[in-house]
Amino acid sequence: MGVLEKSPLYVFDIDRTLITTFDFKGDKIWLKNMKGPFVALDDFIIKGANETYAVLDIGVREILSHLESQNKKIAFLSVGAQQNVEYDLQPTIHILKHFDIYRYFNDQKHILYKTVKKDTVLKDMGECVFFDDNNKHLLEAFGLNNVTAVDRKSFTFWEELL
């Protein structure tokens, strides 16, 4: 059984797991550092007003669509929120909507400040598969009985999981 058939719930980190963001020099930054208005350059790149670029990983739409077609619950858990900014005003939420992938997230939607430990949220989510790129969050998740943690760095393209 593949990881995409393993659980009723799939939880995704966002920054550097689904979307990678760069500044004008090409250095990686966090989505929360992007400033609107946002302009889609194509289906995979969104430019921010401050010369930042969000790049959707290859195969993300296909994975989310596949999970949706299998009637799976799809959630996100990000600690990339701007502090004291309302949910709907978070750059991450705007970018998810701009890429037209926000609609796939049919379960819990967590955009939290960086001081929150993801395992404290994951432990209450029930049985799930959790995708993240950060070793700290992955190690914490590995310690939970209800979570199958998958390192985003363990594969190149999302389509490899199909």
Secondary structure, DSSP 8 states (H G I E B T S, - for coil): --GGGS-SEEEE--BTTTEEEE-TTS-EE-GGG--SS-EESSSSEEE-TTS-EEEE-TTHHHHHHHHHHTT-EEEEEE----TT--GGG-HHHHHHHHTT-GGG--S-EEE--TTS-HHHHHTTS-SEEEEES-HHHHHHHHT-TTEEEEEGGG-S-GGGG-
